[in-house]
């Protein structure tokens, strides 16, 4: 079988493993995708593998490695006009920069995603609007609600959980949506982060520990996940007022 085809199959397998919560299997599949795509000199496959590996390491909290893969994906995609892949890579770079509290970089990448959606007729990314909401909140700006509204408008299917979590850390009145969205979540990581957000909002220490335990078993960084979804870390106000 041709290396290009094998790489593509490993890419699809990695996506299925991610949704099943098999993060070690996902990592191996994405590495094999990269290797076969390089052997085939398949630039699209190489870019896809780097994008997927950036997700692997972002979920694990290995932000430096995630950034390296996302930057390589963005570089290849931008050079060769693979705009849809470039958009995903820049979305991932926005998420990584936000986690690293490099807010100017996070905003730059997120705005690139939203601009490409408008000018190249590509899909909107709810994640990029969620990043913009966090950036604006960290700066104490008043346009957080506008970013949240744009996030909701961009959301499709599985992104409903992300929208519910993001709104919950900013708006106490929106926290009931977390309970409503839970039955529709199959992905173990999405479910655990949603339960974590709900527990952090309610201040239930036992529920927080249970959610963090699930995330730890998956391979996530519990401290980073807690910082991502704790309302006190993303309260409206300047970044200097955030908890460490």
C-alpha positions in Angstrom: 0.0 0.0 0.0 1.3 3.5 -0.9 2.8 5.6 2.0 0.4 8.4 1.3 -2.6 6.2 1.7 -1.2 4.6 4.9 -0.5 8.0 6.3 -4.1 9.1 5.6 -5.5 6.0 7.3 -3.3 6.6 10.4 -4.6 10.2 10.4 -8.2 9.0 10.5 -7.4 6.4 13.1 -5.8 9.0 15.3 -9.0 11.1 15.2 -11.1 8.1 16.2 -8.7 7.4 19.1 -8.9 10.9 20.3 -12.7 10.8 20.5 -12.4 7.4 22.3 -10.0 8.7 24.9 -7.1 6.6 23.7 -4.5 9.3 23.8 -1.4 7.0 23.6 -2.9 5.3 20.6 -3.7 8.7 19.1 -0.1 9.9 19.6 1.4 6.8 17.9 -1.1 7.0 15.0 -0.3 10.7 14.4 3.5 10.0 14.5 3.0 7.2 12.0 1.0 9.5 9.8 3.8 12.0 9.9 6.4 9.4 9.0 4.5 7.9 6.1 3.5 11.3 4.8 7.1 12.4 4.9 8.1 9.3 3.0 5.4 10.0 0.4 6.4 13.7 0.2 2.8 14.4 0.8 2.8 18.1 2.0 -0.9 18.0 2.8 -0.4 14.8 4.8 2.6 16.2 6.6 0.7 19.4 7.5 -2.3 17.3 8.7 0.0 15.3 10.9 1.6 18.3 12.4 -1.8 19.9 13.1 -3.0 16.7 14.8 0.2 16.4 16.8 -0.3 19.9 18.1 -3.6 18.8 19.4 -2.1 15.7 21.0 0.4 17.8 22.9 -1.9 20.7 23.7 -4.3 18.3 25.3 -1.5 16.9 27.4 -0.3 20.4 28.4 3.0 20.1 26.6 2.6 23.6 25.2 6.1 24.0 23.8 5.9 20.8 21.7 2.4 21.7 20.7 3.5 25.1 19.5 6.4 23.6 17.5 4.0 21.3 15.6 1.4 24.0 15.0 4.0 26.5 13.8 5.4 23.9 11.3 1.9 23.2 10.1 1.1 26.9 9.7 4.3 27.5 7.9 3.8 24.7 5.3 0.1 25.5 4.8 0.7 29.2 4.4 3.5 28.7 1.9 1.5 26.3 -0.2 -1.9 28.0 0.0 -3.6 25.2 1.9 -5.9 27.7 3.6 -8.2 25.3 5.4 -5.3 23.6 7.1 -3.6 26.9 7.8 -6.8 28.1 9.5 -6.7 25.0 11.8 -3.0 25.5 12.6 -3.5 29.2 13.5 -6.5 28.3 15.6 -4.3 25.9 17.5 -1.6 28.5 17.9 -4.2 30.9 19.3 -5.2 28.3 21.9 -1.6 27.6 22.8 -0.7 31.3 23.1 -3.7 31.9 25.3 -2.7 29.1 27.7 0.8 30.6 27.8 -0.7 34.0 28.5 0.9 35.5 25.4 -2.3 37.5 24.7 -1.0 39.6 21.8 0.0 36.4 19.9 -3.2 34.7 20.9 -5.2 37.6 19.5 -3.2 37.7 16.3 -3.7 34.1 15.5 -7.4 34.1 16.4 -8.1 37.2 14.3 -6.3 35.5 11.4 -8.7 32.6 11.7 -11.8 34.9 11.8 -10.4 36.9 8.9 -9.8 33.8 6.7 -13.3 32.6 7.5 -14.7 35.9 6.1 -12.3 36.5 3.1 -11.7 32.9 2.0 -15.2 31.5 2.6 -13.9 29.1 5.3 -15.6 27.8 8.4 -15.8 29.9 11.5 -14.0 28.5 14.6 -15.8 28.8 17.9 -12.5 28.1 19.6 -10.9 31.2 18.2 -13.8 33.4 19.4 -13.4 31.8 22.8 -9.8 32.8 22.8 -10.7 36.3 21.9 -13.1 36.4 24.8 -10.4 35.3 27.2 -7.9 37.8 25.8 -10.4 40.7 26.1 -11.3 39.6 29.6 -7.6 39.5 30.6 -7.2 43.1 29.3 -10.3 44.3 31.2 -12.0 45.2 27.9 -15.8 45.5 27.6 -16.2 43.5 24.4 -16.2 40.0 26.0 -19.9 39.6 25.4 -19.5 40.3 21.7 -16.8 37.7 21.4 -19.0 35.2 23.3 -22.0 35.9 21.0 -19.7 35.4 17.9 -18.5 32.1 19.5 -22.0 30.8 19.8 -22.9 31.8 16.2 -19.8 30.0 14.9 -20.4 26.8 16.9 -21.3 23.5 15.3 -22.5 20.3 16.9 -19.7 19.1 19.2 -18.6 22.7 19.9 -21.7 23.3 22.1 -19.8 21.9 25.1 -16.9 24.4 24.5 -19.4 27.3 24.3 -21.2 26.2 27.5 -17.9 25.9 29.4 -16.6 29.3 28.1 -19.7 31.2 28.9 -19.9 29.6 32.4 -16.5 31.0 33.4 -17.7 34.5 32.5 -21.4 34.4 33.2 -22.9 32.8 36.3 -26.3 32.8 34.7 -25.1 30.6 31.9 -23.9 27.7 34.1 -27.1 25.8 33.9 -26.2 25.1 30.3 -23.4 22.9 31.4 -25.9 20.4 32.9 -28.0 20.6 29.8 -25.1 19.8 27.4 -23.6 16.9 29.4 -25.9 14.1 28.0 -24.8 14.9 24.5 -21.0 14.6 25.1 -19.4 11.3 24.2 -15.7 12.4 24.0 -14.2 11.5 27.5 -12.0 14.6 27.5 -14.8 17.0 26.6 -17.1 15.4 29.2 -14.4 15.6 31.9 -13.6 19.2 31.2 -17.3 20.1 31.2 -17.7 18.3 34.5 -14.6 20.1 35.8 -16.0 23.5 34.8 -19.4 22.7 36.4 -17.6 21.6 39.6 -15.4 24.7 39.7 -18.4 26.9 39.2 -20.2 25.2 42.1 -17.2 25.0 44.3 -17.7 21.3 45.0 -14.2 19.9 46.0 -15.1 16.3 45.7 -16.5 16.7 42.2 -13.5 18.8 41.2 -11.2 16.0 42.4 -13.2 13.4 40.4 -13.0 15.4 37.2 -9.3 16.0 37.6 -8.7 12.3 38.3 -10.4 11.4 34.9 -8.3 14.1 33.1 -5.1 12.8 34.8 -5.9 9.2 33.6 -6.4 10.5 30.0 -3.0 12.2 30.1 -4.1 15.8 30.6 -2.3 18.3 32.9 -4.7 18.8 35.8 -3.2 22.1 36.9 -3.5 23.6 33.4 -7.1 22.3 33.0 -8.0 23.8 36.3 -6.6 27.1 35.3 -8.3 27.0 31.9 -11.8 26.5 33.4 -11.7 28.2 36.8 -14.0 31.3 36.8 -11.6 33.2 39.0 -8.8 32.8 36.5 -10.9 34.4 33.7 -12.8 37.0 35.6 -13.2 40.3 33.9 -10.3 42.5 34.8 -6.7 43.0 33.9 -4.4 40.0 33.6 -2.4 41.1 36.7 -5.5 40.4 38.8 -5.7 36.8 37.7 -4.8 34.0 40.0 -1.3 32.5 39.4 
